[in-house]
Amino acid sequence: MLVDLSEAAGHQQLLKGINRMALVRHLCANPGRSRADLAVDVQLTKSTVSMLVRELIDEGWLIEREVVATGELGRRPTPLYVDPSRLVLVGAEVGIEGARVVVTALTGEVLSRARLGYGAARGAKACLAVLGSAMLKACKQLDAQTQRVIGIGVGLPGGVDEVSGFLHFAPNLHWRDVPVGDLMAEKLAGSALAGVPLFLQNEADVAAIGEMEFNPGEAVDPLLYVSVNQGVGAGVIVGDRLLMGRRGFAGEVGHIVLQVGGPACSCGRHGCAEALIGARAMLPDSGDDDPLAEVQRRLAVGDVQTQRAVKKAGSYLGVLLQNLAAAYDPGCIVLGGAAIELGDAFVQPALRTLNDYAEAASLSPPPVRMSRFGADAVAVGAAALARYRLTRPLIAPAYAAARGAAKQEAA
């Protein structure tokens, strides 16, 4: 029987890549393990682990630390850590008013930031050009001699087909069927970021990945991230995987109908969560481009009508959280987005409503906490998306093949 040696070599390379990234991911979650520890933990031979660790140290993925003297006899194992200094990630948020970019270490620490407004240009191509400029601006703060960008992630405000690189629909930007992947590649061509792997996903989805990937604590499953800005979205992580749906629309909870015959939503429906909870629900009489800033101003001066509107929106957020808790039974719900910065006036009515529903059913409410990354949640989450994809080579071939097929079909 003849064996296709080229295919066998490809399988060997894939297996090696899987093992290499298994070591990286294990050290992300369990820093300080030795080579011997890793061999036991990931069930590889000591010689294989030693060989792979040498490669990963040379390439900048891992670093050795000095052994702390304990006074005990014998040689102490050398602890290994993910290197926070040499390989870096770029994460970006396409916001309603502008672009926010961070550069992070592999371990999630933010090394540099950049923000640029869109100005009068609101078309997709012009705004994505601004995004590219913000990326390059953030990367100028790096040390080109010692630091290298290995992945770029972008969080987008709408339904995203990650495989094809298309943004299907972003209602608050009025964008539809935008080839974001191709436009960003065009913008970055000839720059220091040309050819760097680029990953795209919905903003709430990447924020959810950030809470999972860059969380040094115990893993939570399922993890549900709910984002409230001008729109409302959610990211769901189940069993280390992002729930995306057939067309990339999973998590578009802002368009769950909470009130039959309710107020009009940007999507064309009536009574959606976004129309009852989002920023414009709190300030229906304003045409302001940044309604949340105006809501904060009115709350600060004690405007009674605004207080009532914020409380009502918070209560509807609690209804949405109850529905999501019933649907997913999450281990934790994380709240993020600019509206959460309104504080107790908005968040407490939501938590009370959620707790009241749980008490009525004789159940414990799910744990709820605020995002650990604050205003950077989407941008940091986008960087986490890049790490998430790069360190899971088992799904990379299928992902690449599907992306190629999608581009051929589009052509």
C-alpha positions in Angstrom: 0.0 0.0 0.0 1.4 3.4 -1.0 1.4 6.3 1.5 1.1 9.9 0.5 4.2 11.2 2.3 3.3 14.8 1.6 0.0 14.3 3.4 1.7 12.4 6.2 4.1 15.3 6.6 1.2 17.7 6.8 -0.5 15.7 9.5 2.8 15.6 11.5 3.1 19.4 11.2 -0.5 19.8 12.3 0.0 17.4 15.3 3.1 19.4 16.3 1.2 22.6 16.1 -1.5 21.2 18.2 1.0 20.1 20.9 2.9 23.4 20.8 -0.3 25.4 21.4 -1.5 22.9 24.0 1.6 23.8 26.0 1.0 27.6 25.5 -2.7 27.4 26.6 -1.9 25.2 29.6 0.7 27.8 30.8 -1.8 30.6 30.2 -4.1 28.9 32.7 -1.4 27.4 34.9 1.7 29.7 34.9 4.9 28.4 36.6 4.7 24.8 35.6 8.0 23.0 34.8 8.8 20.8 31.8 8.2 17.7 33.9 4.9 19.1 35.1 3.8 19.8 31.5 4.7 16.3 30.3 2.3 14.9 32.9 -0.4 17.6 32.5 -0.7 17.3 28.7 0.4 13.6 28.4 3.4 14.1 26.2 6.9 12.6 26.7 9.4 14.6 28.5 11.7 14.7 25.4 8.8 16.0 23.3 8.0 18.7 25.8 11.6 19.8 26.1 12.0 20.0 22.3 8.8 22.0 21.9 9.5 24.3 24.9 12.9 25.2 23.4 11.2 26.2 20.1 8.6 28.2 21.9 11.2 30.1 24.0 13.2 30.8 20.9 10.1 32.2 19.1 8.9 34.4 21.9 5.9 32.4 23.2 7.4 31.3 26.5 10.0 32.5 29.0 11.9 30.8 31.8 12.1 32.4 35.2 14.8 31.9 37.8 14.2 29.3 40.5 13.6 30.6 43.9 16.0 29.1 46.5 14.2 27.1 49.1 17.2 25.6 51.0 16.2 22.1 49.9 18.8 19.8 48.4 18.7 18.9 44.7 18.0 20.8 41.5 14.7 22.6 41.5 12.6 22.5 38.3 12.6 25.6 36.2 9.2 27.3 36.0 7.9 28.4 32.6 5.5 31.2 31.8 3.9 32.8 28.7 6.3 35.5 27.6 4.5 38.9 28.1 7.1 41.0 26.2 8.0 39.7 22.7 4.9 38.6 20.8 1.9 40.9 20.9 -1.7 41.2 19.7 -3.7 44.0 18.3 -7.4 44.3 19.3 -9.8 46.9 17.8 -13.3 48.0 18.3 -15.4 49.6 15.5 -17.6 51.9 17.6 -20.5 54.1 16.5 -18.5 57.3 16.8 -14.9 56.1 16.4 -12.3 53.3 16.6 -10.6 52.1 19.7 -7.4 50.0 19.5 -5.2 48.3 22.0 -2.0 46.3 21.8 -1.8 43.6 24.4 0.7 41.1 25.6 -0.1 37.4 25.1 -1.3 37.4 28.7 -3.7 40.3 28.1 -1.9 43.3 29.6 -2.5 46.4 27.6 0.8 47.8 26.2 -0.6 50.7 24.2 -3.8 52.4 23.2 -5.1 54.6 20.4 -8.5 56.2 19.7 -9.6 58.0 16.6 -13.0 59.5 15.7 -14.6 59.1 12.3 -15.4 62.8 11.8 -18.0 63.5 9.1 -17.1 60.3 7.2 -19.5 57.5 8.1 -19.3 55.2 5.1 -17.8 51.8 5.8 -14.7 52.2 3.7 -13.8 55.6 5.3 -14.4 54.4 8.8 -12.3 51.3 8.3 -9.5 53.4 6.9 -9.7 55.3 10.3 -9.5 52.0 12.1 -6.4 51.0 10.1 -4.8 54.3 11.0 -5.6 53.8 14.7 -4.0 50.3 14.5 -0.8 51.7 13.0 -0.7 54.6 15.6 -1.0 52.1 18.5 1.8 49.9 17.0 4.2 52.9 16.7 4.5 52.8 20.5 6.0 49.3 20.3 9.7 48.4 20.2 10.2 47.2 16.6 13.4 45.4 17.5 12.0 43.2 20.2 8.2 43.1 19.7 6.2 41.5 16.9 2.5 41.5 16.2 1.3 38.0 15.5 -2.5 38.5 15.3 -5.2 41.2 14.9 -8.7 41.0 16.1 -11.6 43.3 15.3 -14.9 43.6 17.2 -17.8 44.8 15.0 -21.3 46.1 16.0 -23.5 43.7 14.1 -23.9 40.2 12.6 -20.5 38.9 11.4 -19.6 36.0 9.2 -16.2 35.3 10.6 -15.3 32.8 7.9 -16.0 35.1 4.9 -14.9 38.3 6.7 -18.3 39.9 6.0 -20.3 42.2 8.3 -23.9 41.4 7.4 -25.7 44.2 9.1 -24.8 47.0 11.6 -28.0 48.9 12.1 -26.6 51.7 14.2 -23.9 52.4 11.5 -26.3 51.7 8.6 -23.8 49.3 7.1 -24.9 46.2 5.2 -22.9 43.4 3.6 -19.5 45.0 4.1 -16.4 42.9 3.2 -14.5 44.1 6.3 -11.7 41.5 5.9 -10.8 42.6 2.4 -11.1 46.3 3.2 -8.8 46.0 6.2 -6.3 43.9 4.2 -6.3 46.7 1.5 -5.8 49.4 4.2 -2.9 47.6 5.9 -1.1 46.5 2.7 2.5 47.8 2.6 2.4 48.6 6.4 4.1 46.8 9.3 0.8 44.9 9.8 0.5 43.6 6.2 -0.1 39.9 6.2 -0.7 39.6 9.9 -3.6 37.1 10.5 -6.8 39.0 10.9 -9.9 37.8 12.8 -13.3 39.4 12.9 -16.3 38.9 15.1 -19.3 40.6 16.7 -18.3 43.1 19.5 -20.2 41.2 22.3 -18.7 37.9 21.1 -15.1 39.2 21.3 -15.8 40.7 24.7 -17.0 37.3 25.9 -13.8 35.7 24.6 -11.8 38.3 26.4 -13.4 37.5 29.7 -12.6 33.8 29.1 -9.1 34.0 27.5 -7.6 36.7 29.7 -9.1 35.5 32.9 -6.5 34.1 35.3 -9.1 32.7 37.6 -11.2 29.6 37.4 -13.0 28.9 34.1 -16.8 29.6 34.0 -19.1 27.6 31.7 -21.3 28.7 30.2 -20.2 32.3 30.2 -22.6 34.9 29.0 -21.5 38.5 28.2 -24.2 41.1 27.8 -23.2 44.4 26.2 -25.4 47.6 26.4 -24.4 50.6 24.4 -26.6 52.3 21.8 -27.5 48.7 20.9 -27.7 45.5 23.0 -25.8 42.3 22.2 -24.5 39.2 23.9 -21.7 36.7 23.5 -22.1 33.1 24.7 -19.2 30.8 25.5 -20.1 27.1 25.9 -17.4 24.4 26.5 -14.5 26.7 25.4 -16.3 27.5 22.1 -18.0 30.7 21.0 -21.7 30.1 20.0 -21.9 31.8 16.6 -25.0 30.4 14.9 -25.4 29.4 11.3 -25.1 32.9 9.8 -23.0 34.5 12.7 -26.1 36.0 14.2 -26.1 34.1 17.5 -26.0 36.6 20.4 -28.0 39.3 18.7 -30.2 39.5 21.8 -30.9 43.2 21.3 -33.5 42.0 18.8 -35.3 39.6 21.1 -38.8 41.0 21.4 -39.7 41.9 25.0 -42.9 43.9 24.4 -45.4 43.1 21.7 -46.3 46.3 19.9 -43.5 48.1 21.7 -41.4 51.0 20.4 -39.8 50.8 16.9 -36.3 49.3 16.8 -33.4 50.1 14.3 -33.8 46.7 12.9 -37.4 47.4 11.7 -39.2 45.3 14.4 -41.1 46.7 17.4 -40.6 46.0 21.0 -37.0 44.7 20.7 -34.7 44.7 23.8 -32.6 47.4 22.1 -35.6 49.7 21.8 -36.4 49.2 25.4 -32.9 49.1 27.0 -30.4 50.8 24.7 -29.3 54.4 25.1 -32.1 55.9 23.0 -34.7 54.2 25.1 -33.4 56.3 28.0 -33.5 59.5 26.0 -36.2 59.2 23.4 -36.5 63.0 22.9 -32.9 63.5 21.9 -31.3 63.4 18.5 -27.9 63.5 20.1 -25.1 61.4 18.4 -23.9 60.4 21.9 -27.1 59.9 23.9 -25.4 58.2 26.8 -23.3 61.3 27.6 -26.5 63.3 27.7 -28.1 60.7 29.9 -25.2 60.9 32.3 -25.4 64.7 32.4 -29.1 64.7 33.2 -28.6 62.1 35.9 -25.9 64.2 37.4 -28.3 67.2 37.8 -31.1 65.0 39.2 -33.4 65.2 36.2 -36.5 63.2 37.4 -37.7 62.2 34.0 -34.3 60.8 33.0 -34.1 58.9 36.3 -37.4 57.2 35.6 -36.3 56.4 32.0 -33.0 54.9 33.2 -34.8 52.8 35.9 -37.3 51.5 33.4 -34.6 50.6 30.9 -32.7 48.8 33.8 -35.8 46.9 34.6 -36.2 45.7 31.0 -32.5 44.7 31.1 -33.4 42.5 34.1 -36.2 40.9 32.0 -33.7 40.2 29.2 -31.2 38.7 31.7 -34.0 36.5 33.1 -34.8 35.2 29.6 -31.1 34.6 28.9 -30.6 32.8 32.2 -33.6 30.6 31.4 -32.2 29.8 28.0 -28.6 29.2 28.8 -28.3 28.5 32.6 -25.0 30.4 32.6 -22.3 29.9 35.2 -21.8 33.7 35.1 -23.3 36.7 33.4 -20.9 39.6 32.7 -22.3 43.0 32.1 -20.3 45.4 29.8 -20.8 48.3 27.5 -20.9 52.1 27.9 -24.4 52.0 29.5 -23.1 50.1 32.5 -21.0 53.2 33.4 -24.4 54.8 34.4 -23.9 52.8 37.6 -26.5 51.8 40.1 -29.2 53.9 38.6 -29.2 51.5 35.7 -27.7 48.3 37.0 -29.6 47.9 40.3 -33.1 47.8 38.7 -31.8 45.1 36.4 -30.4 43.0 39.3 -33.6 43.5 41.3 -35.8 42.3 38.4 -33.5 39.3 37.8 -33.6 38.4 41.5 -37.4 38.8 41.7 -37.9 36.4 38.8 -35.5 33.9 40.3 -37.2 34.1 43.7 -40.7 33.6 42.2 -39.4 30.4 40.7 -37.6 29.3 43.9 -34.3 29.4 42.1 -31.0 31.1 42.8 -30.2 33.9 40.3 -27.0 33.4 38.2 -23.9 35.2 39.4 -23.6 38.6 37.7 -20.4 40.8 37.6 -19.1 43.8 35.7 -16.6 43.4 32.9 -13.0 43.4 34.1 -11.8 45.5 31.2 -14.3 48.4 31.4 -14.3 50.7 28.3 -11.6 48.5 26.7 -13.7 45.3 26.9 -14.3 45.0 23.1 -10.8 46.0 22.0 -9.1 43.7 24.6 -11.6 41.0 23.7 -10.7 41.4 20.0 -7.0 40.8 20.9 -8.2 37.8 22.9 -10.0 36.5 19.8 -6.7 36.6 17.9 -5.0 34.5 20.7 -8.0 32.2 20.8 -7.7 31.4 17.1 -4.0 31.2 16.9 -3.6 28.8 19.8 -6.2 26.4 18.6 -4.6 25.0 15.4 -6.9 21.9 15.5 -9.8 24.1 14.1 -7.5 26.3 11.9 -7.5 24.0 8.8 -11.3 23.7 8.7 -11.6 27.5 9.4 -9.2 28.3 6.5 -10.9 25.9 4.1 -14.3 27.3 4.9 -13.0 30.8 4.5 -11.6 29.9 1.1 -14.8 28.3 0.0 -16.8 31.3 1.1 -14.6 33.7 -0.9 -14.9 31.4 -4.0 -18.7 31.4 -3.7 -18.8 35.2 -3.3 -16.7 35.6 -6.4 
